[in-house]
Amino acid sequence: MKIAVPRLRSNLDAADLTELDDEERLLDLALEDIDLSDQEAEHVELSGCRLTRCKLAGSDLEKLILVDAELAQCDIANARWSDAALTRVAISASRMIGFAGPGASLQHITIRDSVLDFASFRFSRFQKVELTDCRLQNADFVSADLTGAVFRNCDLSGVEFSQVKAAKAVFVDCTWEGAKGLASLAGATVAAASPIDTLAFTSAVTAASGITLAHPDELD
């Protein structure tokens, strides 16, 4: 799967923002150490921007449009971006604990070395999205479309996958302890270099299906 990288100008304009307004458009900006925590706005568009060490924690940005953007070392914890549209976005080394993106559309997205514990992507659509070396403990993907998603070396402990679409999703060397709704991953590909990880996934699927594995001697 080939994922398109963000298209940014070589020279971006530096900017110092303190707040976001409804329907505001931010184009070709370099934002560093900007604090936009707890901002509330609708239909904001960020295009061609690079965000470094920015704080968006607790922000409520409904119908956000994020195109051709790079986010590095950003704090997006407990942000709520309902019905957001993200296209050609690269996120790295960021904090996304409790992030909520219900109904979001994600296309050509990479997320690396980030923490997404308790994140929620209910009813979201993943099209050419790759998460690598991420922690997603207790994340929620209920009713999400994961057919275009790849998870590599991710911690999926306690993740909820109920009612997802995952016919072409790929999971490589992931941790599955306590994951739920695994029966919904029908059609997905799960690859593990370690036999122990393969056994852990098999056991998790068995438990999710309500099947109990036992030794014959235990049935006497």
GITAZI-V570413 format. One record per residue. RES is the residue in one small letter. PSI is psi as a letter, one per 30 degrees, with the letter a starting at -180 (none if undefined). OMEGA is omega in degrees with one decimal (NA if undefined). NEAR is the number of other ideal C-beta (glycine too) atoms within 8 Angstrom. Layout:
# GITAZI-V570413
res: {RES/RES}
psi: {PSI/PSI}
omega: {OMEGA/OMEGA}
near: {NEAR/NEAR}
This chain:
# GITAZI-V570413
res: {m/k/i/a/v/p/r/l/r/s/n/l/d/a/a/d/l/t/e/l/d/d/e/e/r/l/l/d/l/a/l/e/d/i/d/l/s/d/q/e/a/e/h/v/e/l/s/g/c/r/l/t/r/c/k/l/a/g/s/d/l/e/k/l/i/l/v/d/a/e/l/a/q/c/d/i/a/n/a/r/w/s/d/a/a/l/t/r/v/a/i/s/a/s/r/m/i/g/f/a/g/p/g/a/s/l/q/h/i/t/i/r/d/s/v/l/d/f/a/s/f/r/f/s/r/f/q/k/v/e/l/t/d/c/r/l/q/n/a/d/f/v/s/a/d/l/t/g/a/v/f/r/n/c/d/l/s/g/v/e/f/s/q/v/k/a/a/k/a/v/f/v/d/c/t/w/e/g/a/k/g/l/a/s/l/a/g/a/t/v/a/a/a/s/p/i/d/t/l/a/f/t/s/a/v/t/a/a/s/g/i/t/l/a/h/p/d/e/l/d}
psi: {k/k/k/k/l/k/j/k/l/e/j/l/k/k/l/j/k/f/l/k/l/k/g/k/k/j/k/h/l/j/k/k/h/k/j/h/k/g/k/k/l/k/h/k/k/j/k/h/l/k/k/k/h/l/j/g/k/g/k/j/i/k/h/k/j/j/k/i/k/k/j/k/h/l/j/g/k/g/l/j/i/k/h/l/j/k/k/i/k/k/k/k/h/l/j/h/k/g/k/k/h/k/g/l/j/j/k/i/k/k/k/k/h/l/j/h/k/g/l/k/h/k/g/l/k/j/j/i/k/k/k/k/h/l/k/h/k/g/l/j/g/k/g/l/j/g/f/h/k/k/j/k/h/k/j/g/k/g/k/j/g/k/g/l/k/h/e/g/l/k/k/k/h/l/k/g/k/g/k/l/g/f/f/f/g/k/f/l/k/j/k/k/f/k/f/e/e/e/e/e/e/e/e/e/e/e/e/f/f/g/k/k/k/l/k/e/f/f/f/none}
omega: {179.7/-179.8/179.5/179.7/178.4/178.5/-178.3/172.9/178.6/178.9/179.6/179.5/177.0/-179.5/178.5/-177.6/175.3/179.5/178.4/178.6/176.4/176.1/177.8/178.5/178.6/-172.3/170.9/-178.4/171.2/-176.8/-179.4/176.5/178.1/179.5/176.7/-179.6/173.8/176.6/177.2/-179.7/179.3/173.4/174.4/177.3/172.2/-176.5/178.2/-174.7/172.4/-179.4/-178.8/-179.9/178.9/179.8/175.4/-177.8/177.0/-179.3/178.6/-174.1/-177.2/179.3/175.0/173.1/-178.0/-174.2/177.5/-175.8/174.2/177.6/-178.8/177.7/-179.4/176.6/-179.0/-177.2/175.8/174.0/176.9/-179.5/-177.4/175.9/178.6/176.2/-179.2/-178.9/-178.6/-178.8/176.7/179.8/-179.3/174.7/-176.8/-178.8/-176.7/179.5/177.9/178.6/179.3/177.6/-178.6/177.9/-177.1/174.1/-177.8/-178.8/-179.5/-176.9/169.6/176.2/-175.1/172.5/-177.3/-179.0/-177.6/178.4/177.9/175.3/-178.8/177.6/-178.5/177.1/178.1/-179.6/-179.9/179.1/-175.7/-179.9/179.3/175.4/-176.2/177.6/179.4/174.6/-176.9/-176.4/177.7/174.7/-173.2/178.3/-176.5/176.1/176.9/175.4/-176.3/-173.7/178.9/-176.0/174.0/177.2/-179.4/176.8/-179.6/175.0/-177.4/-178.9/176.6/-178.3/179.4/-178.7/-175.7/173.4/176.7/168.6/-173.2/-172.7/-178.3/179.4/-179.3/178.7/-176.0/175.8/179.3/176.4/-170.2/-172.9/176.3/178.7/-174.9/177.8/-175.0/177.4/179.9/-178.9/179.8/179.9/178.1/175.5/179.0/-179.1/179.8/179.6/-177.7/175.3/179.4/178.6/177.4/178.5/-180.0/179.1/178.8/179.1/-179.6/178.5/178.7/180.0/-179.7/179.9/179.4/179.4/177.8/176.5/-178.4/174.1/-179.9/-178.7/-178.6/-177.0/-180.0/NA}
near: {7/4/10/6/6/10/6/12/6/3/4/11/7/7/9/5/9/5/6/10/7/7/7/9/7/11/7/9/13/10/11/9/6/11/7/12/10/7/11/6/12/8/10/15/11/12/13/13/16/11/13/11/8/14/10/13/12/9/15/10/16/11/10/13/11/12/13/11/16/12/12/12/7/14/10/12/11/9/14/11/12/11/8/13/11/12/9/12/16/11/14/13/7/14/10/14/11/9/14/11/14/11/9/14/10/12/10/10/15/12/14/12/7/13/9/14/11/10/14/10/12/11/7/14/8/15/10/12/15/13/14/11/7/14/9/13/11/10/14/11/13/12/8/13/9/12/11/11/12/11/13/11/7/14/9/14/11/10/13/12/13/9/6/14/7/14/8/9/16/11/13/10/9/15/9/12/8/7/14/10/13/11/8/10/13/7/7/12/7/8/8/11/5/7/6/6/13/9/8/11/12/8/9/13/10/10/8/11/7/5/6/5/5/6/5/6/5/6/6/4}
